[in-house]
Amino acid sequence: MNKKDLITIISDDAGISKEAAGAALESVTDSIVKSLKKGDEVRLPGFGTFKVTHRKARTARNPQTGATIQVKASDAPKFTPAKAFKEALN
């Protein structure tokens, strides 16, 4: 499923136009990103939790040349599915 498919499903399920469904999806994703940038967690009961994890600086190896390189510290998004979500898949 891609973004276009998801917009179509939202539009059909909610009985709204595809433009409104697209705007709603953009609003949700933008809100999640903004909250994570501020360092907040986003909890969606029954679905899961989005949060930011910190990755420390480390030394890695270039697989083509074998040379070692320094990888900078960074923040990365992490999603943890809710129990109900995991159970729905099994």
PyMOL Python script that loads the backbone (N, CA, C, O; Angstrom):
from pymol import cmd

cmd.read_pdbstr("""\
ATOM      1  N   MET A   1       0.851  -1.176   0.000  1.00  0.00           N
ATOM      2  CA  MET A   1       0.000   0.000   0.000  1.00  0.00           C
ATOM      3  C   MET A   1       0.889   1.229   0.000  1.00  0.00           C
ATOM      4  O   MET A   1       1.894   1.291   0.708  1.00  0.00           O
ATOM      5  N   ASN A   2       0.501   2.204  -0.807  1.00  0.00           N
ATOM      6  CA  ASN A   2       1.241   3.458  -0.825  1.00  0.00           C
ATOM      7  C   ASN A   2       0.339   4.591  -0.350  1.00  0.00           C
ATOM      8  O   ASN A   2      -0.807   4.356   0.033  1.00  0.00           O
ATOM      9  N   LYS A   3       0.848   5.811  -0.375  1.00  0.00           N
ATOM     10  CA  LYS A   3       0.114   6.955   0.153  1.00  0.00           C
ATOM     11  C   LYS A   3      -1.198   7.174  -0.611  1.00  0.00           C
ATOM     12  O   LYS A   3      -2.227   7.469  -0.004  1.00  0.00           O
ATOM     13  N   LYS A   4      -1.162   7.032  -1.917  1.00  0.00           N
ATOM     14  CA  LYS A   4      -2.363   7.221  -2.737  1.00  0.00           C
ATOM     15  C   LYS A   4      -3.441   6.203  -2.367  1.00  0.00           C
ATOM     16  O   LYS A   4      -4.620   6.548  -2.275  1.00  0.00           O
ATOM     17  N   ASP A   5      -3.037   4.954  -2.156  1.00  0.00           N
ATOM     18  CA  ASP A   5      -3.990   3.912  -1.761  1.00  0.00           C
ATOM     19  C   ASP A   5      -4.598   4.226  -0.397  1.00  0.00           C
ATOM     20  O   ASP A   5      -5.797   4.046  -0.189  1.00  0.00           O
ATOM     21  N   LEU A   6      -3.770   4.693   0.522  1.00  0.00           N
ATOM     22  CA  LEU A   6      -4.245   5.027   1.864  1.00  0.00           C
ATOM     23  C   LEU A   6      -5.242   6.193   1.824  1.00  0.00           C
ATOM     24  O   LEU A   6      -6.248   6.177   2.534  1.00  0.00           O
ATOM     25  N   ILE A   7      -4.964   7.184   1.008  1.00  0.00           N
ATOM     26  CA  ILE A   7      -5.885   8.312   0.860  1.00  0.00           C
ATOM     27  C   ILE A   7      -7.226   7.836   0.311  1.00  0.00           C
ATOM     28  O   ILE A   7      -8.276   8.291   0.766  1.00  0.00           O
ATOM     29  N   THR A   8      -7.203   6.935  -0.650  1.00  0.00           N
ATOM     30  CA  THR A   8      -8.440   6.392  -1.216  1.00  0.00           C
ATOM     31  C   THR A   8      -9.244   5.644  -0.158  1.00  0.00           C
ATOM     32  O   THR A   8     -10.464   5.797  -0.088  1.00  0.00           O
ATOM     33  N   ILE A   9      -8.584   4.846   0.658  1.00  0.00           N
ATOM     34  CA  ILE A   9      -9.263   4.092   1.718  1.00  0.00           C
ATOM     35  C   ILE A   9      -9.868   5.047   2.744  1.00  0.00           C
ATOM     36  O   ILE A   9     -11.016   4.872   3.153  1.00  0.00           O
ATOM     37  N   ILE A  10      -9.101   6.056   3.163  1.00  0.00           N
ATOM     38  CA  ILE A  10      -9.613   7.035   4.132  1.00  0.00           C
ATOM     39  C   ILE A  10     -10.829   7.755   3.551  1.00  0.00           C
ATOM     40  O   ILE A  10     -11.829   7.953   4.240  1.00  0.00           O
ATOM     41  N   SER A  11     -10.736   8.140   2.298  1.00  0.00           N
ATOM     42  CA  SER A  11     -11.831   8.836   1.627  1.00  0.00           C
ATOM     43  C   SER A  11     -13.101   7.985   1.602  1.00  0.00           C
ATOM     44  O   SER A  11     -14.189   8.471   1.909  1.00  0.00           O
ATOM     45  N   ASP A  12     -12.952   6.719   1.236  1.00  0.00           N
ATOM     46  CA  ASP A  12     -14.108   5.814   1.165  1.00  0.00           C
ATOM     47  C   ASP A  12     -14.694   5.533   2.542  1.00  0.00           C
ATOM     48  O   ASP A  12     -15.912   5.567   2.718  1.00  0.00           O
ATOM     49  N   ASP A  13     -13.831   5.253   3.524  1.00  0.00           N
ATOM     50  CA  ASP A  13     -14.312   4.914   4.869  1.00  0.00           C
ATOM     51  C   ASP A  13     -14.992   6.090   5.567  1.00  0.00           C
ATOM     52  O   ASP A  13     -15.998   5.913   6.255  1.00  0.00           O
ATOM     53  N   ALA A  14     -14.441   7.289   5.388  1.00  0.00           N
ATOM     54  CA  ALA A  14     -14.973   8.460   6.085  1.00  0.00           C
ATOM     55  C   ALA A  14     -16.053   9.183   5.282  1.00  0.00           C
ATOM     56  O   ALA A  14     -16.733  10.061   5.813  1.00  0.00           O
ATOM     57  N   GLY A  15     -16.215   8.822   4.007  1.00  0.00           N
ATOM     58  CA  GLY A  15     -17.205   9.484   3.177  1.00  0.00           C
ATOM     59  C   GLY A  15     -16.848  10.926   2.864  1.00  0.00           C
ATOM     60  O   GLY A  15     -17.722  11.789   2.783  1.00  0.00           O
ATOM     61  N   ILE A  16     -15.553  11.180   2.689  1.00  0.00           N
ATOM     62  CA  ILE A  16     -15.091  12.535   2.372  1.00  0.00           C
ATOM     63  C   ILE A  16     -14.351  12.504   1.041  1.00  0.00           C
ATOM     64  O   ILE A  16     -14.063  11.432   0.509  1.00  0.00           O
ATOM     65  N   SER A  17     -14.045  13.678   0.509  1.00  0.00           N
ATOM     66  CA  SER A  17     -13.336  13.747  -0.768  1.00  0.00           C
ATOM     67  C   SER A  17     -11.887  13.287  -0.598  1.00  0.00           C
ATOM     68  O   SER A  17     -11.344  13.272   0.507  1.00  0.00           O
ATOM     69  N   LYS A  18     -11.286  12.917  -1.714  1.00  0.00           N
ATOM     70  CA  LYS A  18      -9.880  12.502  -1.665  1.00  0.00           C
ATOM     71  C   LYS A  18      -8.984  13.664  -1.268  1.00  0.00           C
ATOM     72  O   LYS A  18      -7.956  13.461  -0.622  1.00  0.00           O
ATOM     73  N   GLU A  19      -9.359  14.877  -1.648  1.00  0.00           N
ATOM     74  CA  GLU A  19      -8.573  16.058  -1.274  1.00  0.00           C
ATOM     75  C   GLU A  19      -8.595  16.248   0.242  1.00  0.00           C
ATOM     76  O   GLU A  19      -7.564  16.527   0.855  1.00  0.00           O
ATOM     77  N   ALA A  20      -9.778  16.095   0.842  1.00  0.00           N
ATOM     78  CA  ALA A  20      -9.889  16.236   2.299  1.00  0.00           C
ATOM     79  C   ALA A  20      -9.144  15.116   3.010  1.00  0.00           C
ATOM     80  O   ALA A  20      -8.494  15.348   4.030  1.00  0.00           O
ATOM     81  N   ALA A  21      -9.237  13.905   2.476  1.00  0.00           N
ATOM     82  CA  ALA A  21      -8.522  12.771   3.072  1.00  0.00           C
ATOM     83  C   ALA A  21      -7.018  12.976   2.971  1.00  0.00           C
ATOM     84  O   ALA A  21      -6.285  12.672   3.913  1.00  0.00           O
ATOM     85  N   GLY A  22      -6.555  13.487   1.842  1.00  0.00           N
ATOM     86  CA  GLY A  22      -5.129  13.770   1.671  1.00  0.00           C
ATOM     87  C   GLY A  22      -4.651  14.835   2.635  1.00  0.00           C
ATOM     88  O   GLY A  22      -3.565  14.723   3.204  1.00  0.00           O
ATOM     89  N   ALA A  23      -5.464  15.874   2.821  1.00  0.00           N
ATOM     90  CA  ALA A  23      -5.106  16.947   3.758  1.00  0.00           C
ATOM     91  C   ALA A  23      -5.067  16.417   5.192  1.00  0.00           C
ATOM     92  O   ALA A  23      -4.194  16.790   5.976  1.00  0.00           O
ATOM     93  N   ALA A  24      -6.018  15.545   5.528  1.00  0.00           N
ATOM     94  CA  ALA A  24      -6.044  14.970   6.874  1.00  0.00           C
ATOM     95  C   ALA A  24      -4.809  14.100   7.116  1.00  0.00           C
ATOM     96  O   ALA A  24      -4.199  14.168   8.184  1.00  0.00           O
ATOM     97  N   LEU A  25      -4.447  13.293   6.139  1.00  0.00           N
ATOM     98  CA  LEU A  25      -3.265  12.425   6.273  1.00  0.00           C
ATOM     99  C   LEU A  25      -2.003  13.267   6.405  1.00  0.00           C
ATOM    100  O   LEU A  25      -1.142  12.965   7.232  1.00  0.00           O
ATOM    101  N   GLU A  26      -1.883  14.319   5.601  1.00  0.00           N
ATOM    102  CA  GLU A  26      -0.723  15.219   5.698  1.00  0.00           C
ATOM    103  C   GLU A  26      -0.650  15.867   7.075  1.00  0.00           C
ATOM    104  O   GLU A  26       0.430  15.990   7.652  1.00  0.00           O
ATOM    105  N   SER A  27      -1.788  16.275   7.593  1.00  0.00           N
ATOM    106  CA  SER A  27      -1.837  16.905   8.910  1.00  0.00           C
ATOM    107  C   SER A  27      -1.366  15.945   9.998  1.00  0.00           C
ATOM    108  O   SER A  27      -0.605  16.329  10.887  1.00  0.00           O
ATOM    109  N   VAL A  28      -1.821  14.700   9.924  1.00  0.00           N
ATOM    110  CA  VAL A  28      -1.427  13.696  10.919  1.00  0.00           C
ATOM    111  C   VAL A  28       0.081  13.444  10.854  1.00  0.00           C
ATOM    112  O   VAL A  28       0.759  13.471  11.881  1.00  0.00           O
ATOM    113  N   THR A  29       0.602  13.202   9.656  1.00  0.00           N
ATOM    114  CA  THR A  29       2.032  12.897   9.547  1.00  0.00           C
ATOM    115  C   THR A  29       2.887  14.100   9.937  1.00  0.00           C
ATOM    116  O   THR A  29       3.917  13.941  10.593  1.00  0.00           O
ATOM    117  N   ASP A  30       2.467  15.309   9.537  1.00  0.00           N
ATOM    118  CA  ASP A  30       3.220  16.510   9.914  1.00  0.00           C
ATOM    119  C   ASP A  30       3.213  16.715  11.427  1.00  0.00           C
ATOM    120  O   ASP A  30       4.228  17.096  12.011  1.00  0.00           O
ATOM    121  N   SER A  31       2.072  16.462  12.057  1.00  0.00           N
ATOM    122  CA  SER A  31       1.965  16.617  13.515  1.00  0.00           C
ATOM    123  C   SER A  31       2.869  15.624  14.245  1.00  0.00           C
ATOM    124  O   SER A  31       3.495  15.973  15.246  1.00  0.00           O
ATOM    125  N   ILE A  32       2.937  14.398  13.748  1.00  0.00           N
ATOM    126  CA  ILE A  32       3.807  13.388  14.358  1.00  0.00           C
ATOM    127  C   ILE A  32       5.263  13.826  14.248  1.00  0.00           C
ATOM    128  O   ILE A  32       6.011  13.757  15.224  1.00  0.00           O
ATOM    129  N   VAL A  33       5.663  14.275  13.065  1.00  0.00           N
ATOM    130  CA  VAL A  33       7.053  14.708  12.863  1.00  0.00           C
ATOM    131  C   VAL A  33       7.390  15.900  13.758  1.00  0.00           C
ATOM    132  O   VAL A  33       8.458  15.927  14.369  1.00  0.00           O
ATOM    133  N   LYS A  34       6.505  16.874  13.843  1.00  0.00           N
ATOM    134  CA  LYS A  34       6.757  18.059  14.685  1.00  0.00           C
ATOM    135  C   LYS A  34       6.895  17.673  16.155  1.00  0.00           C
ATOM    136  O   LYS A  34       7.764  18.189  16.857  1.00  0.00           O
ATOM    137  N   SER A  35       6.041  16.772  16.616  1.00  0.00           N
ATOM    138  CA  SER A  35       6.121  16.336  18.017  1.00  0.00           C
ATOM    139  C   SER A  35       7.429  15.607  18.286  1.00  0.00           C
ATOM    140  O   SER A  35       8.060  15.824  19.321  1.00  0.00           O
ATOM    141  N   LEU A  36       7.841  14.743  17.361  1.00  0.00           N
ATOM    142  CA  LEU A  36       9.100  14.018  17.541  1.00  0.00           C
ATOM    143  C   LEU A  36      10.290  14.968  17.512  1.00  0.00           C
ATOM    144  O   LEU A  36      11.252  14.775  18.255  1.00  0.00           O
ATOM    145  N   LYS A  37      10.238  15.989  16.665  1.00  0.00           N
ATOM    146  CA  LYS A  37      11.326  16.979  16.612  1.00  0.00           C
ATOM    147  C   LYS A  37      11.483  17.693  17.949  1.00  0.00           C
ATOM    148  O   LYS A  37      12.596  18.027  18.353  1.00  0.00           O
ATOM    149  N   LYS A  38      10.350  17.929  18.641  1.00  0.00           N
ATOM    150  CA  LYS A  38      10.399  18.587  19.948  1.00  0.00           C
ATOM    151  C   LYS A  38      10.856  17.625  21.044  1.00  0.00           C
ATOM    152  O   LYS A  38      11.124  18.054  22.166  1.00  0.00           O
ATOM    153  N   GLY A  39      10.947  16.336  20.733  1.00  0.00           N
ATOM    154  CA  GLY A  39      11.363  15.357  21.725  1.00  0.00           C
ATOM    155  C   GLY A  39      10.209  14.671  22.425  1.00  0.00           C
ATOM    156  O   GLY A  39      10.424  13.892  23.354  1.00  0.00           O
ATOM    157  N   ASP A  40       8.981  14.949  21.995  1.00  0.00           N
ATOM    158  CA  ASP A  40       7.809  14.330  22.611  1.00  0.00           C
ATOM    159  C   ASP A  40       7.543  12.964  21.998  1.00  0.00           C
ATOM    160  O   ASP A  40       7.935  12.688  20.865  1.00  0.00           O
ATOM    161  N   GLU A  41       6.867  12.113  22.767  1.00  0.00           N
ATOM    162  CA  GLU A  41       6.378  10.832  22.248  1.00  0.00           C
ATOM    163  C   GLU A  41       4.981  11.046  21.695  1.00  0.00           C
ATOM    164  O   GLU A  41       4.251  11.919  22.164  1.00  0.00           O
ATOM    165  N   VAL A  42       4.608  10.258  20.705  1.00  0.00           N
ATOM    166  CA  VAL A  42       3.253  10.285  20.162  1.00  0.00           C
ATOM    167  C   VAL A  42       2.648   8.913  20.420  1.00  0.00           C
ATOM    168  O   VAL A  42       3.083   7.915  19.846  1.00  0.00           O
ATOM    169  N   ARG A  43       1.635   8.871  21.292  1.00  0.00           N
ATOM    170  CA  ARG A  43       0.981   7.613  21.652  1.00  0.00           C
ATOM    171  C   ARG A  43      -0.393   7.551  20.995  1.00  0.00           C
ATOM    172  O   ARG A  43      -1.216   8.448  21.174  1.00  0.00           O
ATOM    173  N   LEU A  44      -0.631   6.494  20.240  1.00  0.00           N
ATOM    174  CA  LEU A  44      -1.929   6.245  19.627  1.00  0.00           C
ATOM    175  C   LEU A  44      -2.447   4.932  20.205  1.00  0.00           C
ATOM    176  O   LEU A  44      -2.058   3.856  19.751  1.00  0.00           O
ATOM    177  N   PRO A  45      -3.332   5.016  21.215  1.00  0.00           N
ATOM    178  CA  PRO A  45      -3.819   3.805  21.873  1.00  0.00           C
ATOM    179  C   PRO A  45      -4.407   2.814  20.863  1.00  0.00           C
ATOM    180  O   PRO A  45      -5.185   3.181  19.982  1.00  0.00           O
ATOM    181  N   GLY A  46      -4.013   1.562  21.020  1.00  0.00           N
ATOM    182  CA  GLY A  46      -4.475   0.522  20.118  1.00  0.00           C
ATOM    183  C   GLY A  46      -3.640   0.400  18.853  1.00  0.00           C
ATOM    184  O   GLY A  46      -3.766  -0.579  18.117  1.00  0.00           O
ATOM    185  N   PHE A  47      -2.782   1.391  18.594  1.00  0.00           N
ATOM    186  CA  PHE A  47      -1.931   1.362  17.403  1.00  0.00           C
ATOM    187  C   PHE A  47      -0.462   1.253  17.773  1.00  0.00           C
ATOM    188  O   PHE A  47       0.212   0.304  17.373  1.00  0.00           O
ATOM    189  N   GLY A  48       0.046   2.231  18.545  1.00  0.00           N
ATOM    190  CA  GLY A  48       1.439   2.167  18.948  1.00  0.00           C
ATOM    191  C   GLY A  48       1.984   3.510  19.389  1.00  0.00           C
ATOM    192  O   GLY A  48       1.249   4.488  19.526  1.00  0.00           O
ATOM    193  N   THR A  49       3.298   3.536  19.609  1.00  0.00           N
ATOM    194  CA  THR A  49       3.980   4.727  20.098  1.00  0.00           C
ATOM    195  C   THR A  49       5.148   5.071  19.178  1.00  0.00           C
ATOM    196  O   THR A  49       5.961   4.213  18.833  1.00  0.00           O
ATOM    197  N   PHE A  50       5.215   6.336  18.792  1.00  0.00           N
ATOM    198  CA  PHE A  50       6.354   6.861  18.050  1.00  0.00           C
ATOM    199  C   PHE A  50       7.220   7.618  19.044  1.00  0.00           C
ATOM    200  O   PHE A  50       6.708   8.398  19.847  1.00  0.00           O
ATOM    201  N   LYS A  51       8.530   7.393  18.994  1.00  0.00           N
ATOM    202  CA  LYS A  51       9.442   8.146  19.850  1.00  0.00           C
ATOM    203  C   LYS A  51      10.790   8.284  19.162  1.00  0.00           C
ATOM    204  O   LYS A  51      11.051   7.651  18.138  1.00  0.00           O
ATOM    205  N   VAL A  52      11.637   9.116  19.737  1.00  0.00           N
ATOM    206  CA  VAL A  52      12.959   9.371  19.169  1.00  0.00           C
ATOM    207  C   VAL A  52      13.993   8.666  20.036  1.00  0.00           C
ATOM    208  O   VAL A  52      13.965   8.766  21.262  1.00  0.00           O
ATOM    209  N   THR A  53      14.894   7.961  19.393  1.00  0.00           N
ATOM    210  CA  THR A  53      16.008   7.339  20.104  1.00  0.00           C
ATOM    211  C   THR A  53      17.307   7.998  19.651  1.00  0.00           C
ATOM    212  O   THR A  53      17.420   8.448  18.511  1.00  0.00           O
ATOM    213  N   HIS A  54      18.272   8.050  20.540  1.00  0.00           N
ATOM    214  CA  HIS A  54      19.565   8.661  20.238  1.00  0.00           C
ATOM    215  C   HIS A  54      20.564   7.571  19.880  1.00  0.00           C
ATOM    216  O   HIS A  54      20.707   6.581  20.598  1.00  0.00           O
ATOM    217  N   ARG A  55      21.242   7.763  18.775  1.00  0.00           N
ATOM    218  CA  ARG A  55      22.315   6.841  18.367  1.00  0.00           C
ATOM    219  C   ARG A  55      23.654   7.520  18.651  1.00  0.00           C
ATOM    220  O   ARG A  55      23.887   8.653  18.229  1.00  0.00           O
ATOM    221  N   LYS A  56      24.515   6.829  19.356  1.00  0.00           N
ATOM    222  CA  LYS A  56      25.824   7.380  19.700  1.00  0.00           C
ATOM    223  C   LYS A  56      26.728   7.408  18.467  1.00  0.00           C
ATOM    224  O   LYS A  56      26.504   6.678  17.501  1.00  0.00           O
ATOM    225  N   ALA A  57      27.742   8.256  18.517  1.00  0.00           N
ATOM    226  CA  ALA A  57      28.758   8.273  17.467  1.00  0.00           C
ATOM    227  C   ALA A  57      29.509   6.949  17.518  1.00  0.00           C
ATOM    228  O   ALA A  57      29.705   6.370  18.587  1.00  0.00           O
ATOM    229  N   ARG A  58      29.925   6.481  16.345  1.00  0.00           N
ATOM    230  CA  ARG A  58      30.602   5.182  16.301  1.00  0.00           C
ATOM    231  C   ARG A  58      31.545   5.121  15.108  1.00  0.00           C
ATOM    232  O   ARG A  58      31.525   5.979  14.226  1.00  0.00           O
ATOM    233  N   THR A  59      32.358   4.094  15.111  1.00  0.00           N
ATOM    234  CA  THR A  59      33.255   3.832  13.995  1.00  0.00           C
ATOM    235  C   THR A  59      32.648   2.710  13.161  1.00  0.00           C
ATOM    236  O   THR A  59      32.212   1.694  13.703  1.00  0.00           O
ATOM    237  N   ALA A  60      32.619   2.892  11.848  1.00  0.00           N
ATOM    238  CA  ALA A  60      32.078   1.879  10.950  1.00  0.00           C
ATOM    239  C   ALA A  60      33.108   1.582   9.871  1.00  0.00           C
ATOM    240  O   ALA A  60      34.162   2.214   9.804  1.00  0.00           O
ATOM    241  N   ARG A  61      32.782   0.603   9.025  1.00  0.00           N
ATOM    242  CA  ARG A  61      33.710   0.210   7.972  1.00  0.00           C
ATOM    243  C   ARG A  61      33.014   0.320   6.624  1.00  0.00           C
ATOM    244  O   ARG A  61      31.882  -0.136   6.464  1.00  0.00           O
ATOM    245  N   ASN A  62      33.694   0.927   5.654  1.00  0.00           N
ATOM    246  CA  ASN A  62      33.176   0.990   4.293  1.00  0.00           C
ATOM    247  C   ASN A  62      33.352  -0.399   3.674  1.00  0.00           C
ATOM    248  O   ASN A  62      34.484  -0.869   3.551  1.00  0.00           O
ATOM    249  N   PRO A  63      32.259  -1.071   3.279  1.00  0.00           N
ATOM    250  CA  PRO A  63      32.385  -2.439   2.783  1.00  0.00           C
ATOM    251  C   PRO A  63      33.120  -2.542   1.447  1.00  0.00           C
ATOM    252  O   PRO A  63      33.657  -3.603   1.128  1.00  0.00           O
ATOM    253  N   GLN A  64      33.155  -1.469   0.662  1.00  0.00           N
ATOM    254  CA  GLN A  64      33.850  -1.530  -0.630  1.00  0.00           C
ATOM    255  C   GLN A  64      35.357  -1.386  -0.483  1.00  0.00           C
ATOM    256  O   GLN A  64      36.124  -2.098  -1.129  1.00  0.00           O
ATOM    257  N   THR A  65      35.777  -0.450   0.380  1.00  0.00           N
ATOM    258  CA  THR A  65      37.208  -0.181   0.497  1.00  0.00           C
ATOM    259  C   THR A  65      37.825  -0.773   1.758  1.00  0.00           C
ATOM    260  O   THR A  65      39.040  -0.959   1.825  1.00  0.00           O
ATOM    261  N   GLY A  66      37.010  -1.064   2.742  1.00  0.00           N
ATOM    262  CA  GLY A  66      37.530  -1.568   4.004  1.00  0.00           C
ATOM    263  C   GLY A  66      38.004  -0.471   4.934  1.00  0.00           C
ATOM    264  O   GLY A  66      38.422  -0.743   6.059  1.00  0.00           O
ATOM    265  N   ALA A  67      37.940   0.772   4.471  1.00  0.00           N
ATOM    266  CA  ALA A  67      38.392   1.902   5.284  1.00  0.00           C
ATOM    267  C   ALA A  67      37.411   2.149   6.424  1.00  0.00           C
ATOM    268  O   ALA A  67      36.205   1.947   6.285  1.00  0.00           O
ATOM    269  N   THR A  68      37.959   2.593   7.558  1.00  0.00           N
ATOM    270  CA  THR A  68      37.089   2.929   8.689  1.00  0.00           C
ATOM    271  C   THR A  68      36.628   4.367   8.550  1.00  0.00           C
ATOM    272  O   THR A  68      37.374   5.235   8.098  1.00  0.00           O
ATOM    273  N   ILE A  69      35.388   4.604   8.947  1.00  0.00           N
ATOM    274  CA  ILE A  69      34.818   5.945   8.892  1.00  0.00           C
ATOM    275  C   ILE A  69      34.132   6.239  10.212  1.00  0.00           C
ATOM    276  O   ILE A  69      33.711   5.329  10.926  1.00  0.00           O
ATOM    277  N   GLN A  70      34.024   7.520  10.525  1.00  0.00           N
ATOM    278  CA  GLN A  70      33.351   7.940  11.737  1.00  0.00           C
ATOM    279  C   GLN A  70      31.903   8.298  11.395  1.00  0.00           C
ATOM    280  O   GLN A  70      31.657   9.108  10.502  1.00  0.00           O
ATOM    281  N   VAL A  71      30.951   7.695  12.102  1.00  0.00           N
ATOM    282  CA  VAL A  71      29.536   7.999  11.922  1.00  0.00           C
ATOM    283  C   VAL A  71      29.130   8.905  13.076  1.00  0.00           C
ATOM    284  O   VAL A  71      29.342   8.575  14.243  1.00  0.00           O
ATOM    285  N   LYS A  72      28.541  10.054  12.737  1.00  0.00           N
ATOM    286  CA  LYS A  72      28.160  11.036  13.746  1.00  0.00           C
ATOM    287  C   LYS A  72      26.984  10.532  14.582  1.00  0.00           C
ATOM    288  O   LYS A  72      26.218   9.674  14.142  1.00  0.00           O
ATOM    289  N   ALA A  73      26.855  11.063  15.767  1.00  0.00           N
ATOM    290  CA  ALA A  73      25.698  10.776  16.608  1.00  0.00           C
ATOM    291  C   ALA A  73      24.466  11.345  15.919  1.00  0.00           C
ATOM    292  O   ALA A  73      24.539  12.381  15.258  1.00  0.00           O
ATOM    293  N   SER A  74      23.332  10.664  16.074  1.00  0.00           N
ATOM    294  CA  SER A  74      22.102  11.131  15.433  1.00  0.00           C
ATOM    295  C   SER A  74      20.880  10.673  16.220  1.00  0.00           C
ATOM    296  O   SER A  74      20.957   9.798  17.082  1.00  0.00           O
ATOM    297  N   ASP A  75      19.771  11.283  15.899  1.00  0.00           N
ATOM    298  CA  ASP A  75      18.495  10.876  16.466  1.00  0.00           C
ATOM    299  C   ASP A  75      17.727  10.132  15.389  1.00  0.00           C
ATOM    300  O   ASP A  75      17.783  10.499  14.215  1.00  0.00           O
ATOM    301  N   ALA A  76      17.009   9.086  15.783  1.00  0.00           N
ATOM    302  CA  ALA A  76      16.255   8.280  14.828  1.00  0.00           C
ATOM    303  C   ALA A  76      14.858   8.000  15.372  1.00  0.00           C
ATOM    304  O   ALA A  76      14.685   7.803  16.575  1.00  0.00           O
ATOM    305  N   PRO A  77      13.864   7.983  14.488  1.00  0.00           N
ATOM    306  CA  PRO A  77      12.515   7.660  14.943  1.00  0.00           C
ATOM    307  C   PRO A  77      12.393   6.174  15.230  1.00  0.00           C
ATOM    308  O   PRO A  77      13.050   5.350  14.594  1.00  0.00           O
ATOM    309  N   LYS A  78      11.539   5.838  16.200  1.00  0.00           N
ATOM    310  CA  LYS A  78      11.306   4.440  16.543  1.00  0.00           C
ATOM    311  C   LYS A  78       9.802   4.262  16.752  1.00  0.00           C
ATOM    312  O   LYS A  78       9.152   5.105  17.369  1.00  0.00           O
ATOM    313  N   PHE A  79       9.256   3.166  16.237  1.00  0.00           N
ATOM    314  CA  PHE A  79       7.841   2.866  16.418  1.00  0.00           C
ATOM    315  C   PHE A  79       7.717   1.559  17.181  1.00  0.00           C
ATOM    316  O   PHE A  79       8.339   0.559  16.824  1.00  0.00           O
ATOM    317  N   THR A  80       6.910   1.573  18.234  1.00  0.00           N
ATOM    318  CA  THR A  80       6.631   0.375  19.011  1.00  0.00           C
ATOM    319  C   THR A  80       5.140   0.086  18.886  1.00  0.00           C
ATOM    320  O   THR A  80       4.323   0.883  19.346  1.00  0.00           O
ATOM    321  N   PRO A  81       4.769  -1.034  18.273  1.00  0.00           N
ATOM    322  CA  PRO A  81       3.345  -1.329  18.106  1.00  0.00           C
ATOM    323  C   PRO A  81       2.669  -1.655  19.438  1.00  0.00           C
ATOM    324  O   PRO A  81       3.287  -2.201  20.351  1.00  0.00           O
ATOM    325  N   ALA A  82       1.386  -1.305  19.523  1.00  0.00           N
ATOM    326  CA  ALA A  82       0.599  -1.593  20.719  1.00  0.00           C
ATOM    327  C   ALA A  82       0.239  -3.074  20.736  1.00  0.00           C
ATOM    328  O   ALA A  82       0.268  -3.743  19.703  1.00  0.00           O
ATOM    329  N   LYS A  83      -0.099  -3.573  21.913  1.00  0.00           N
ATOM    330  CA  LYS A  83      -0.455  -4.982  22.074  1.00  0.00           C
ATOM    331  C   LYS A  83      -1.623  -5.351  21.172  1.00  0.00           C
ATOM    332  O   LYS A  83      -1.601  -6.408  20.541  1.00  0.00           O
ATOM    333  N   ALA A  84      -2.646  -4.497  21.100  1.00  0.00           N
ATOM    334  CA  ALA A  84      -3.827  -4.780  20.271  1.00  0.00           C
ATOM    335  C   ALA A  84      -3.439  -4.859  18.796  1.00  0.00           C
ATOM    336  O   ALA A  84      -3.994  -5.668  18.052  1.00  0.00           O
ATOM    337  N   PHE A  85      -2.503  -4.032  18.373  1.00  0.00           N
ATOM    338  CA  PHE A  85      -2.039  -4.042  16.985  1.00  0.00           C
ATOM    339  C   PHE A  85      -1.331  -5.364  16.669  1.00  0.00           C
ATOM    340  O   PHE A  85      -1.590  -5.989  15.641  1.00  0.00           O
ATOM    341  N   LYS A  86      -0.437  -5.774  17.566  1.00  0.00           N
ATOM    342  CA  LYS A  86       0.285  -7.047  17.364  1.00  0.00           C
ATOM    343  C   LYS A  86      -0.669  -8.232  17.348  1.00  0.00           C
ATOM    344  O   LYS A  86      -0.519  -9.149  16.541  1.00  0.00           O
ATOM    345  N   GLU A  87      -1.660  -8.207  18.252  1.00  0.00           N
ATOM    346  CA  GLU A  87      -2.615  -9.304  18.319  1.00  0.00           C
ATOM    347  C   GLU A  87      -3.483  -9.363  17.058  1.00  0.00           C
ATOM    348  O   GLU A  87      -3.873 -10.449  16.629  1.00  0.00           O
ATOM    349  N   ALA A  88      -3.784  -8.219  16.471  1.00  0.00           N
ATOM    350  CA  ALA A  88      -4.602  -8.177  15.253  1.00  0.00           C
ATOM    351  C   ALA A  88      -3.886  -8.840  14.082  1.00  0.00           C
ATOM    352  O   ALA A  88      -4.532  -9.346  13.164  1.00  0.00           O
ATOM    353  N   LEU A  89      -2.565  -8.840  14.108  1.00  0.00           N
ATOM    354  CA  LEU A  89      -1.791  -9.437  13.019  1.00  0.00           C
ATOM    355  C   LEU A  89      -1.634 -10.949  13.186  1.00  0.00           C
ATOM    356  O   LEU A  89      -1.322 -11.646  12.221  1.00  0.00           O
ATOM    357  N   ASN A  90      -1.841 -11.447  14.362  1.00  0.00           N
ATOM    358  CA  ASN A  90      -1.613 -12.884  14.605  1.00  0.00           C
ATOM    359  C   ASN A  90      -2.890 -13.636  14.814  1.00  0.00           C
ATOM    360  O   ASN A  90      -2.865 -14.847  15.029  1.00  0.00           O
TER     361      ASN A  90
END
""", "prot")
cmd.dss("prot")
cmd.show_as("cartoon", "prot")
cmd.util.cbc("prot")
cmd.orient("prot")
